[in-house]
Amino acid sequence: MRKPALPFIFVTLVLDILGIGLIVPVLPDLVKHFQGGDVAQASHTYGLLASV
């Protein structure tokens, strides 16, 4: 493997993990807000999003 490829892969992985780490705590409340506060419908939608 070429040397310049390793830093690029590392930066890409760090950005990916940061993105997931930022959206996971926020997403349930965001989905509930978009579903009009209906917790049952929000949990169904969140389950669909998580499975995708």
C-alpha distance matrix in Angstrom:
0.0 3.8 6.5 8.8 7.2 8.1 11.7 12.2 11.4 13.7 16.3 16.5 17.1 19.6 21.5 21.6 23.1 25.5 26.7 27.5 29.0 31.3 32.5 33.3 36.3 37.7 37.4 40.3 42.8 41.6 42.1 45.5 46.5 45.6 47.6 50.7 50.6 51.0 49.0 49.3 47.9 45.2 44.0 44.0 41.9 39.5 39.1 38.3 35.7 34.1 34.0 32.3
3.8 0.0 3.8 5.7 5.6 7.4 10.2 10.8 11.3 13.5 15.5 16.1 17.4 19.5 21.1 21.9 23.5 25.5 26.7 28.0 29.5 31.4 32.8 34.0 36.8 38.0 37.9 41.1 43.3 41.9 42.7 46.1 46.8 45.9 48.2 51.1 51.2 51.8 50.0 50.5 49.0 46.2 45.3 45.3 43.0 40.7 40.6 39.7 36.9 35.5 35.7 33.8
6.5 3.8 0.0 3.9 5.4 5.8 7.8 9.6 10.7 11.8 13.7 15.2 16.4 17.9 19.8 21.1 22.4 24.0 25.7 27.1 28.2 30.0 31.9 33.0 35.6 36.8 37.2 40.4 42.4 41.1 42.2 45.5 46.1 45.5 47.9 50.6 50.6 51.4 49.6 50.3 49.0 45.9 45.1 45.5 43.2 40.6 40.7 40.1 37.1 35.6 36.2 34.5
8.8 5.7 3.9 0.0 3.8 5.6 6.1 6.9 9.1 10.6 11.5 13.0 14.9 16.2 17.5 19.1 20.8 22.0 23.5 25.3 26.5 28.0 29.8 31.3 33.9 34.8 35.1 38.5 40.3 38.8 40.0 43.4 43.7 43.0 45.6 48.2 48.4 49.3 47.7 48.6 47.1 44.0 43.4 43.8 41.3 38.8 39.3 38.5 35.3 34.2 34.9 32.9
7.2 5.6 5.4 3.8 0.0 3.8 5.8 5.3 6.2 8.7 10.2 10.7 12.4 14.4 15.7 16.6 18.5 20.2 21.3 22.8 24.4 26.1 27.5 28.9 31.7 32.6 32.7 36.0 38.0 36.5 37.4 40.9 41.4 40.6 43.0 45.8 45.9 46.7 45.0 45.7 44.1 41.2 40.5 40.7 38.3 35.8 36.1 35.2 32.2 31.0 31.5 29.5
8.1 7.4 5.8 5.6 3.8 0.0 3.8 5.4 5.2 6.1 8.7 9.9 10.7 12.3 14.4 15.4 16.6 18.4 20.1 21.4 22.4 24.4 26.2 27.2 29.9 31.2 31.5 34.6 36.7 35.5 36.6 39.9 40.6 40.1 42.3 45.1 44.9 45.7 43.8 44.6 43.3 40.2 39.3 39.8 37.6 34.9 35.1 34.6 31.6 30.0 30.7 29.1
11.7 10.2 7.8 6.1 5.8 3.8 0.0 3.8 5.5 5.0 6.1 8.5 9.9 10.5 12.3 14.1 15.3 16.4 18.3 20.1 20.9 22.5 24.5 25.9 28.3 29.4 30.0 33.3 35.1 33.9 35.3 38.5 38.9 38.6 41.1 43.6 43.4 44.5 42.7 43.8 42.5 39.3 38.7 39.4 37.0 34.2 34.8 34.5 31.2 29.8 31.0 29.3
12.2 10.8 9.6 6.9 5.3 5.4 3.8 0.0 3.8 5.4 5.3 6.1 8.7 10.0 10.8 12.3 14.4 15.5 16.6 18.6 20.0 21.3 22.9 24.6 27.2 28.0 28.3 31.7 33.5 31.9 33.2 36.5 36.9 36.2 38.8 41.4 41.5 42.5 40.9 41.9 40.4 37.2 36.8 37.3 34.7 32.2 32.8 32.2 28.9 27.8 28.8 26.9
11.4 11.3 10.7 9.1 6.2 5.2 5.5 3.8 0.0 3.8 5.5 5.1 6.2 8.7 10.0 10.6 12.3 14.3 15.4 16.7 18.3 20.1 21.5 22.7 25.5 26.6 26.7 29.9 32.0 30.7 31.6 35.0 35.7 35.0 37.3 40.1 40.0 40.8 39.0 39.7 38.3 35.3 34.5 34.9 32.6 30.0 30.3 29.7 26.6 25.2 26.0 24.3
13.7 13.5 11.8 10.6 8.7 6.1 5.0 5.4 3.8 0.0 3.8 5.4 5.2 6.2 8.7 9.9 10.7 12.3 14.3 15.6 16.4 18.4 20.3 21.4 23.8 25.2 25.7 28.8 30.8 29.8 31.1 34.2 34.9 34.7 37.0 39.6 39.2 40.1 38.2 39.2 38.1 34.8 34.0 34.8 32.6 29.7 30.1 30.0 26.8 25.2 26.4 25.1
16.3 15.5 13.7 11.5 10.2 8.7 6.1 5.3 5.5 3.8 0.0 3.8 5.5 5.1 6.2 8.6 10.0 10.6 12.3 14.4 15.2 16.5 18.6 20.2 22.5 23.4 24.1 27.5 29.1 27.8 29.4 32.5 32.9 32.6 35.2 37.6 37.5 38.6 36.9 38.2 36.9 33.6 33.1 34.0 31.5 28.7 29.7 29.4 26.0 24.8 26.4 24.8
16.5 16.1 15.2 13.0 10.7 9.9 8.5 6.1 5.1 5.4 3.8 0.0 3.8 5.5 5.3 6.2 8.7 10.0 10.7 12.5 14.2 15.6 16.9 18.6 21.3 22.0 22.2 25.6 27.4 25.9 27.1 30.4 30.9 30.3 32.8 35.4 35.5 36.4 34.8 35.8 34.3 31.1 30.7 31.3 28.7 26.1 26.9 26.4 23.0 21.9 23.3 21.4
17.1 17.4 16.4 14.9 12.4 10.7 9.9 8.7 6.2 5.2 5.5 3.8 0.0 3.8 5.5 5.0 6.2 8.6 9.9 10.7 12.1 14.2 15.7 16.6 19.4 20.7 20.9 23.9 26.1 25.1 26.1 29.3 30.1 29.8 32.0 34.7 34.3 35.1 33.2 34.1 32.9 29.7 28.9 29.6 27.4 24.5 25.0 24.9 21.6 20.0 21.4 20.1
19.6 19.5 17.9 16.2 14.4 12.3 10.5 10.0 8.7 6.2 5.1 5.5 3.8 0.0 3.8 5.4 5.2 6.1 8.6 10.0 10.4 12.2 14.5 15.6 17.8 19.2 20.0 23.1 24.9 24.0 25.6 28.5 29.1 29.2 31.6 34.0 33.4 34.6 32.6 33.9 32.9 29.5 28.9 30.0 27.8 24.7 25.6 25.9 22.5 20.9 22.8 21.8
21.5 21.1 19.8 17.5 15.7 14.4 12.3 10.8 10.0 8.7 6.2 5.3 5.5 3.8 0.0 3.8 5.5 5.1 6.1 8.7 9.8 10.6 12.4 14.4 16.7 17.3 18.0 21.4 22.9 21.6 23.2 26.4 26.7 26.5 29.1 31.5 31.3 32.5 30.9 32.3 31.0 27.6 27.4 28.4 25.8 23.0 24.3 24.3 20.7 19.7 21.8 20.3
21.6 21.9 21.1 19.1 16.6 15.4 14.1 12.3 10.6 9.9 8.6 6.2 5.0 5.4 3.8 0.0 3.8 5.5 5.2 6.4 8.6 10.1 11.0 12.4 15.3 16.1 16.1 19.4 21.4 20.2 21.2 24.5 25.2 24.8 27.1 29.8 29.5 30.4 28.7 29.7 28.4 25.1 24.6 25.4 23.0 20.2 21.1 21.0 17.5 16.3 18.2 16.7
23.1 23.5 22.4 20.8 18.5 16.6 15.3 14.4 12.3 10.7 10.0 8.7 6.2 5.2 5.5 3.8 0.0 3.8 5.4 5.2 6.0 8.6 10.2 10.7 13.3 14.9 15.4 18.3 20.4 19.8 21.0 23.9 24.9 25.0 27.1 29.6 28.9 29.7 27.6 28.9 28.0 24.6 23.7 25.0 22.9 19.7 20.6 21.1 17.8 15.9 18.1 17.5
25.5 25.5 24.0 22.0 20.2 18.4 16.4 15.5 14.3 12.3 10.6 10.0 8.6 6.1 5.1 5.5 3.8 0.0 3.8 5.5 5.0 6.1 8.7 10.2 12.0 13.1 14.3 17.5 18.9 18.2 20.1 22.8 23.3 23.7 26.1 28.3 27.6 29.0 27.1 28.8 27.9 24.3 23.9 25.5 23.2 20.0 21.6 22.2 18.7 17.3 20.0 19.3
26.7 26.7 25.7 23.5 21.3 20.1 18.3 16.6 15.4 14.3 12.3 10.7 9.9 8.6 6.1 5.2 5.4 3.8 0.0 3.8 5.4 5.3 6.3 8.7 11.1 11.4 11.9 15.4 16.9 15.6 17.2 20.2 20.7 20.6 23.1 25.5 25.2 26.4 24.9 26.4 25.1 21.6 21.6 22.9 20.2 17.4 19.1 19.3 15.7 14.9 17.6 16.5
27.5 28.0 27.1 25.3 22.8 21.4 20.1 18.6 16.7 15.6 14.4 12.5 10.7 10.0 8.7 6.4 5.2 5.5 3.8 0.0 3.8 5.4 5.4 6.1 9.2 10.3 10.3 13.3 15.4 14.7 15.8 18.7 19.8 19.9 21.9 24.4 23.8 24.6 22.6 23.9 22.9 19.5 18.9 20.2 18.0 14.8 16.1 16.7 13.3 11.8 14.6 14.1
29.0 29.5 28.2 26.5 24.4 22.4 20.9 20.0 18.3 16.4 15.2 14.2 12.1 10.4 9.8 8.6 6.0 5.0 5.4 3.8 0.0 3.8 5.8 5.7 7.5 9.5 10.7 13.3 15.0 15.0 16.6 19.0 20.0 20.8 22.8 24.9 23.8 25.0 22.8 24.5 24.0 20.3 19.6 21.6 19.7 16.3 17.8 19.0 15.8 14.0 17.1 17.2
31.3 31.4 30.0 28.0 26.1 24.4 22.5 21.3 20.1 18.4 16.5 15.6 14.2 12.2 10.6 10.1 8.6 6.1 5.3 5.4 3.8 0.0 3.8 5.8 6.6 7.1 9.0 12.1 13.0 12.6 14.8 17.2 17.6 18.5 20.9 22.7 21.8 23.4 21.7 23.8 23.0 19.3 19.3 21.3 19.1 15.9 18.2 19.2 15.8 14.9 18.3 18.1
32.5 32.8 31.9 29.8 27.5 26.2 24.5 22.9 21.5 20.3 18.6 16.9 15.7 14.5 12.4 11.0 10.2 8.7 6.3 5.4 5.8 3.8 0.0 3.8 5.7 5.3 5.7 9.1 10.5 9.7 11.4 14.1 14.8 15.3 17.5 19.7 19.0 20.3 18.7 20.5 19.5 15.8 16.0 17.8 15.4 12.4 14.8 15.6 12.2 11.7 15.3 14.9
33.3 34.0 33.0 31.3 28.9 27.2 25.9 24.6 22.7 21.4 20.2 18.6 16.6 15.6 14.4 12.4 10.7 10.2 8.7 6.1 5.7 5.8 3.8 0.0 3.9 5.6 5.6 7.7 10.0 10.4 11.4 13.6 15.2 16.0 17.5 19.8 18.5 19.4 17.1 18.7 18.3 14.7 14.0 16.1 14.4 10.8 12.7 14.4 11.4 10.0 13.6 14.2
36.3 36.8 35.6 33.9 31.7 29.9 28.3 27.2 25.5 23.8 22.5 21.3 19.4 17.8 16.7 15.3 13.3 12.0 11.1 9.2 7.5 6.6 5.7 3.9 0.0 3.8 5.9 7.0 8.2 9.6 11.4 12.7 14.0 15.7 17.2 18.8 17.1 18.4 16.1 18.4 18.4 14.7 14.3 17.1 15.7 12.3 14.6 16.7 14.1 12.9 16.6 17.5
37.7 38.0 36.8 34.8 32.6 31.2 29.4 28.0 26.6 25.2 23.4 22.0 20.7 19.2 17.3 16.1 14.9 13.1 11.4 10.3 9.5 7.1 5.3 5.6 3.8 0.0 3.8 5.9 5.9 6.2 8.8 10.4 10.9 12.5 14.6 16.0 14.8 16.6 15.0 17.5 17.0 13.2 13.7 16.4 14.4 11.6 14.6 16.2 13.4 13.3 17.1 17.5
37.4 37.9 37.2 35.1 32.7 31.5 30.0 28.3 26.7 25.7 24.1 22.2 20.9 20.0 18.0 16.1 15.4 14.3 11.9 10.3 10.7 9.0 5.7 5.6 5.9 3.8 0.0 3.8 5.6 5.0 6.0 8.5 9.8 10.4 12.2 14.4 13.5 14.6 13.1 15.1 14.1 10.3 10.9 13.0 10.8 8.0 11.2 12.5 9.8 10.1 13.8 14.1
40.3 41.1 40.4 38.5 36.0 34.6 33.3 31.7 29.9 28.8 27.5 25.6 23.9 23.1 21.4 19.4 18.3 17.5 15.4 13.3 13.3 12.1 9.1 7.7 7.0 5.9 3.8 0.0 3.8 5.4 5.2 6.2 8.6 10.0 10.6 12.6 11.0 11.7 9.6 11.8 11.4 7.7 7.9 10.8 9.4 6.7 9.9 12.0 10.3 10.4 14.0 15.1
42.8 43.3 42.4 40.3 38.0 36.7 35.1 33.5 32.0 30.8 29.1 27.4 26.1 24.9 22.9 21.4 20.4 18.9 16.9 15.4 15.0 13.0 10.5 10.0 8.2 5.9 5.6 3.8 0.0 3.8 5.5 5.0 6.1 8.7 9.8 10.8 9.0 10.9 9.6 12.6 12.3 8.7 10.1 13.1 11.7 9.9 13.3 15.1 13.4 14.1 17.6 18.4
41.6 41.9 41.1 38.8 36.5 35.5 33.9 31.9 30.7 29.8 27.8 25.9 25.1 24.0 21.6 20.2 19.8 18.2 15.6 14.7 15.0 12.6 9.7 10.4 9.6 6.2 5.0 5.4 3.8 0.0 3.8 5.4 5.1 6.3 8.7 10.1 9.8 11.8 11.4 14.0 12.6 9.1 11.3 13.4 11.0 9.7 13.5 14.4 12.2 13.7 17.1 17.1
42.1 42.7 42.2 40.0 37.4 36.6 35.3 33.2 31.6 31.1 29.4 27.1 26.1 25.6 23.2 21.2 21.0 20.1 17.2 15.8 16.6 14.8 11.4 11.4 11.4 8.8 6.0 5.2 5.5 3.8 0.0 3.8 5.4 5.1 6.2 8.8 8.7 9.5 9.1 11.0 9.1 5.7 8.2 9.8 7.3 6.7 10.5 11.2 9.7 11.6 14.6 14.9
45.5 46.1 45.5 43.4 40.9 39.9 38.5 36.5 35.0 34.2 32.5 30.4 29.3 28.5 26.4 24.5 23.9 22.8 20.2 18.7 19.0 17.2 14.1 13.6 12.7 10.4 8.5 6.2 5.0 5.4 3.8 0.0 3.8 5.5 5.1 6.5 5.2 6.4 6.2 8.9 7.9 4.9 7.8 10.2 8.9 8.7 12.1 13.4 12.7 14.3 17.1 18.0
46.5 46.8 46.1 43.7 41.4 40.6 38.9 36.9 35.7 34.9 32.9 30.9 30.1 29.1 26.7 25.2 24.9 23.3 20.7 19.8 20.0 17.6 14.8 15.2 14.0 10.9 9.8 8.6 6.1 5.1 5.4 3.8 0.0 3.8 5.4 5.3 5.4 8.2 9.3 12.2 10.8 8.3 11.5 13.5 11.6 11.7 15.3 16.2 15.0 17.0 19.9 20.2
45.6 45.9 45.5 43.0 40.6 40.1 38.6 36.2 35.0 34.7 32.6 30.3 29.8 29.2 26.5 24.8 25.0 23.7 20.6 19.9 20.8 18.5 15.3 16.0 15.7 12.5 10.4 10.0 8.7 6.3 5.1 5.5 3.8 0.0 3.8 5.4 7.4 9.0 10.6 12.5 10.0 8.1 11.6 12.6 10.0 11.0 14.5 14.5 13.4 16.1 18.6 18.4
47.6 48.2 47.9 45.6 43.0 42.3 41.1 38.8 37.3 37.0 35.2 32.8 32.0 31.6 29.1 27.1 27.1 26.1 23.1 21.9 22.8 20.9 17.5 17.5 17.2 14.6 12.2 10.6 9.8 8.7 6.2 5.1 5.4 3.8 0.0 3.8 5.6 5.8 7.9 9.3 6.7 5.8 9.6 10.2 8.6 10.4 13.4 13.5 13.5 16.0 18.2 18.5
50.7 51.1 50.6 48.2 45.8 45.1 43.6 41.4 40.1 39.6 37.6 35.4 34.7 34.0 31.5 29.8 29.6 28.3 25.5 24.4 24.9 22.7 19.7 19.8 18.8 16.0 14.4 12.6 10.8 10.1 8.8 6.5 5.3 5.4 3.8 0.0 3.8 5.6 8.6 10.7 9.1 8.6 12.2 13.4 12.2 13.7 16.8 17.3 17.1 19.5 21.8 22.2
50.6 51.2 50.6 48.4 45.9 44.9 43.4 41.5 40.0 39.2 37.5 35.5 34.3 33.4 31.3 29.5 28.9 27.6 25.2 23.8 23.8 21.8 19.0 18.5 17.1 14.8 13.5 11.0 9.0 9.8 8.7 5.2 5.4 7.4 5.6 3.8 0.0 3.8 6.0 9.0 8.7 7.7 10.7 12.8 12.4 13.1 16.0 17.3 17.3 19.0 21.5 22.5
51.0 51.8 51.4 49.3 46.7 45.7 44.5 42.5 40.8 40.1 38.6 36.4 35.1 34.6 32.5 30.4 29.7 29.0 26.4 24.6 25.0 23.4 20.3 19.4 18.4 16.6 14.6 11.7 10.9 11.8 9.5 6.4 8.2 9.0 5.8 5.6 3.8 0.0 3.8 5.6 5.6 6.1 8.7 10.2 10.7 12.0 14.2 15.6 16.3 18.0 20.0 21.3
49.0 50.0 49.6 47.7 45.0 43.8 42.7 40.9 39.0 38.2 36.9 34.8 33.2 32.6 30.9 28.7 27.6 27.1 24.9 22.6 22.8 21.7 18.7 17.1 16.1 15.0 13.1 9.6 9.6 11.4 9.1 6.2 9.3 10.6 7.9 8.6 6.0 3.8 0.0 3.8 5.5 4.9 6.0 8.6 9.8 10.1 12.0 14.1 15.0 15.9 18.0 19.8
49.3 50.5 50.3 48.6 45.7 44.6 43.8 41.9 39.7 39.2 38.2 35.8 34.1 33.9 32.3 29.7 28.9 28.8 26.4 23.9 24.5 23.8 20.5 18.7 18.4 17.5 15.1 11.8 12.6 14.0 11.0 8.9 12.2 12.5 9.3 10.7 9.0 5.6 3.8 0.0 3.8 5.4 5.3 6.4 8.8 9.9 10.7 12.7 14.4 15.4 16.8 18.8
47.9 49.0 49.0 47.1 44.1 43.3 42.5 40.4 38.3 38.1 36.9 34.3 32.9 32.9 31.0 28.4 28.0 27.9 25.1 22.9 24.0 23.0 19.5 18.3 18.4 17.0 14.1 11.4 12.3 12.6 9.1 7.9 10.8 10.0 6.7 9.1 8.7 5.6 5.5 3.8 0.0 3.8 5.5 5.1 6.2 8.5 9.8 10.7 12.4 14.2 15.5 16.9
45.2 46.2 45.9 44.0 41.2 40.2 39.3 37.2 35.3 34.8 33.6 31.1 29.7 29.5 27.6 25.1 24.6 24.3 21.6 19.5 20.3 19.3 15.8 14.7 14.7 13.2 10.3 7.7 8.7 9.1 5.7 4.9 8.3 8.1 5.8 8.6 7.7 6.1 4.9 5.4 3.8 0.0 3.8 5.4 5.1 6.0 8.4 9.8 10.4 12.0 14.1 15.4
44.0 45.3 45.1 43.4 40.5 39.3 38.7 36.8 34.5 34.0 33.1 30.7 28.9 28.9 27.4 24.6 23.7 23.9 21.6 18.9 19.6 19.3 16.0 14.0 14.3 13.7 10.9 7.9 10.1 11.3 8.2 7.8 11.5 11.6 9.6 12.2 10.7 8.7 6.0 5.3 5.5 3.8 0.0 3.8 5.5 5.0 6.0 8.6 9.8 10.2 12.1 14.2
44.0 45.3 45.5 43.8 40.7 39.8 39.4 37.3 34.9 34.8 34.0 31.3 29.6 30.0 28.4 25.4 25.0 25.5 22.9 20.2 21.6 21.3 17.8 16.1 17.1 16.4 13.0 10.8 13.1 13.4 9.8 10.2 13.5 12.6 10.2 13.4 12.8 10.2 8.6 6.4 5.1 5.4 3.8 0.0 3.8 5.5 5.1 6.4 8.8 9.9 10.7 12.6
41.9 43.0 43.2 41.3 38.3 37.6 37.0 34.7 32.6 32.6 31.5 28.7 27.4 27.8 25.8 23.0 22.9 23.2 20.2 18.0 19.7 19.1 15.4 14.4 15.7 14.4 10.8 9.4 11.7 11.0 7.3 8.9 11.6 10.0 8.6 12.2 12.4 10.7 9.8 8.8 6.2 5.1 5.5 3.8 0.0 3.8 5.4 5.1 6.2 8.6 9.9 10.8
39.5 40.7 40.6 38.8 35.8 34.9 34.2 32.2 30.0 29.7 28.7 26.1 24.5 24.7 23.0 20.2 19.7 20.0 17.4 14.8 16.3 15.9 12.4 10.8 12.3 11.6 8.0 6.7 9.9 9.7 6.7 8.7 11.7 11.0 10.4 13.7 13.1 12.0 10.1 9.9 8.5 6.0 5.0 5.5 3.8 0.0 3.8 5.4 5.0 6.0 8.5 9.9
39.1 40.6 40.7 39.3 36.1 35.1 34.8 32.8 30.3 30.1 29.7 26.9 25.0 25.6 24.3 21.1 20.6 21.6 19.1 16.1 17.8 18.2 14.8 12.7 14.6 14.6 11.2 9.9 13.3 13.5 10.5 12.1 15.3 14.5 13.4 16.8 16.0 14.2 12.0 10.7 9.8 8.4 6.0 5.1 5.4 3.8 0.0 3.8 5.4 5.1 6.1 8.7
38.3 39.7 40.1 38.5 35.2 34.6 34.5 32.2 29.7 30.0 29.4 26.4 24.9 25.9 24.3 21.0 21.1 22.2 19.3 16.7 19.0 19.2 15.6 14.4 16.7 16.2 12.5 12.0 15.1 14.4 11.2 13.4 16.2 14.5 13.5 17.3 17.3 15.6 14.1 12.7 10.7 9.8 8.6 6.4 5.1 5.4 3.8 0.0 3.8 5.5 5.2 6.3
35.7 36.9 37.1 35.3 32.2 31.6 31.2 28.9 26.6 26.8 26.0 23.0 21.6 22.5 20.7 17.5 17.8 18.7 15.7 13.3 15.8 15.8 12.2 11.4 14.1 13.4 9.8 10.3 13.4 12.2 9.7 12.7 15.0 13.4 13.5 17.1 17.3 16.3 15.0 14.4 12.4 10.4 9.8 8.8 6.2 5.0 5.4 3.8 0.0 3.8 5.5 5.3
34.1 35.5 35.6 34.2 31.0 30.0 29.8 27.8 25.2 25.2 24.8 21.9 20.0 20.9 19.7 16.3 15.9 17.3 14.9 11.8 14.0 14.9 11.7 10.0 12.9 13.3 10.1 10.4 14.1 13.7 11.6 14.3 17.0 16.1 16.0 19.5 19.0 18.0 15.9 15.4 14.2 12.0 10.2 9.9 8.6 6.0 5.1 5.5 3.8 0.0 3.8 5.5
34.0 35.7 36.2 34.9 31.5 30.7 31.0 28.8 26.0 26.4 26.4 23.3 21.4 22.8 21.8 18.2 18.1 20.0 17.6 14.6 17.1 18.3 15.3 13.6 16.6 17.1 13.8 14.0 17.6 17.1 14.6 17.1 19.9 18.6 18.2 21.8 21.5 20.0 18.0 16.8 15.5 14.1 12.1 10.7 9.9 8.5 6.1 5.2 5.5 3.8 0.0 3.8
32.3 33.8 34.5 32.9 29.5 29.1 29.3 26.9 24.3 25.1 24.8 21.4 20.1 21.8 20.3 16.7 17.5 19.3 16.5 14.1 17.2 18.1 14.9 14.2 17.5 17.5 14.1 15.1 18.4 17.1 14.9 18.0 20.2 18.4 18.5 22.2 22.5 21.3 19.8 18.8 16.9 15.4 14.2 12.6 10.8 9.9 8.7 6.3 5.3 5.5 3.8 0.0
